[in-house]
């Protein structure tokens, strides 16, 4: 019975995933237009940020759309299909849960944010 449930959900993800990605692609928000100097300042603030994500995770899509809307340059890492990124997420954050924003401060200390709404609020406060 367990294999049947797993097979059902794998099939469901295989069907719905591409539809979600297509919908995200055709409705991608436009980013904020800033002056070159203002964008460079924002890029410097986000240079120490990394988003661990699964491509078809709805919460990850939500965070990626917020990143695009704010014109932020944040490194995106696939923790679903890349075992190295998955192990970095597990070792650093303590759990494989996405979306996860890794923020490294000036002293080299990493802060791991796991909830999509918390990540979006943090990014809005940082880019403001």
C-alpha positions in Angstrom: 0.0 0.0 0.0 2.9 2.4 0.8 4.4 2.0 -2.7 1.0 2.8 -4.2 0.7 6.1 -2.3 4.3 7.0 -3.2 3.7 6.2 -6.8 0.5 8.3 -6.9 2.2 11.3 -5.4 5.3 11.0 -7.7 3.0 10.9 -10.7 1.0 13.8 -9.4 4.2 15.9 -8.9 5.4 14.9 -12.4 2.1 16.2 -13.9 1.5 19.3 -11.8 5.2 20.4 -11.6 5.6 21.4 -15.2 2.2 23.2 -15.2 3.3 25.2 -12.1 6.6 26.1 -13.8 4.8 27.2 -17.0 2.4 29.3 -15.0 5.2 30.9 -13.1 7.1 31.6 -16.4 4.2 33.3 -18.2 3.2 35.4 -15.1 6.8 36.3 -14.0 6.6 39.8 -12.3 8.7 42.7 -13.6 11.5 43.8 -11.4 12.0 47.2 -9.9 14.0 49.6 -12.1 16.7 51.3 -10.1 19.6 53.5 -11.0 22.9 51.7 -11.6 24.4 52.9 -8.3 21.3 51.9 -6.3 21.2 48.5 -7.9 24.9 48.0 -7.1 24.2 48.9 -3.5 21.4 46.3 -3.4 23.7 43.7 -5.1 26.3 44.3 -2.4 23.6 43.7 0.3 22.5 40.4 -1.4 25.9 39.1 -2.3 26.0 37.1 0.9 22.6 35.5 0.4 21.8 32.1 -1.0 18.4 30.5 -1.5 18.2 26.7 -1.3 15.1 25.6 -3.2 13.2 22.9 -5.0 12.3 24.0 -8.5 8.6 23.0 -8.3 7.9 23.8 -4.6 5.1 26.3 -4.5 6.7 28.1 -1.5 10.0 28.4 -3.4 8.2 29.8 -6.4 6.6 32.4 -4.1 10.0 33.4 -2.8 11.6 33.5 -6.3 8.8 35.7 -7.5 9.4 38.1 -4.6 13.1 38.1 -5.5 12.3 38.9 -9.1 9.8 41.6 -8.1 12.5 43.3 -6.0 15.2 42.9 -8.7 17.5 41.1 -6.2 20.5 39.1 -7.3 20.5 36.1 -5.0 22.2 32.8 -5.7 19.7 30.0 -6.2 20.8 26.5 -5.4 18.8 23.3 -6.2 18.6 21.2 -3.0 16.4 18.6 -4.6 18.6 17.2 -7.4 22.1 18.3 -6.3 23.3 16.2 -3.4 26.1 18.6 -2.6 23.7 21.5 -2.1 21.3 19.2 -0.1 24.1 18.2 2.3 25.1 21.9 2.7 21.6 22.7 3.6 21.4 19.8 6.1 24.8 20.6 7.7 24.3 24.3 7.9 20.6 24.7 8.6 20.0 21.4 10.4 17.2 20.2 8.1 16.4 19.7 4.5 13.4 22.0 4.2 12.9 24.6 1.5 12.8 27.4 0.8 15.8 28.3 2.9 17.6 31.6 2.7 21.2 31.5 4.0 22.4 34.9 5.0 26.1 35.3 6.0 26.9 38.4 8.1 30.1 40.5 8.0 31.7 38.2 10.6 31.0 35.1 8.6 28.2 33.8 10.8 25.3 32.2 8.8 21.7 32.7 9.6 19.2 30.3 8.1 15.6 31.4 7.4 13.1 28.7 6.5 9.6 30.1 6.2 8.7 31.7 2.9 6.8 34.6 4.5 9.7 35.2 6.9 12.2 35.2 4.0 10.0 37.6 1.9 9.7 40.0 4.9 13.5 39.9 5.4 14.1 40.6 1.8 11.7 43.5 1.8 13.3 45.0 4.8 16.8 44.6 3.3 16.0 46.0 -0.1 14.0 49.0 1.3 
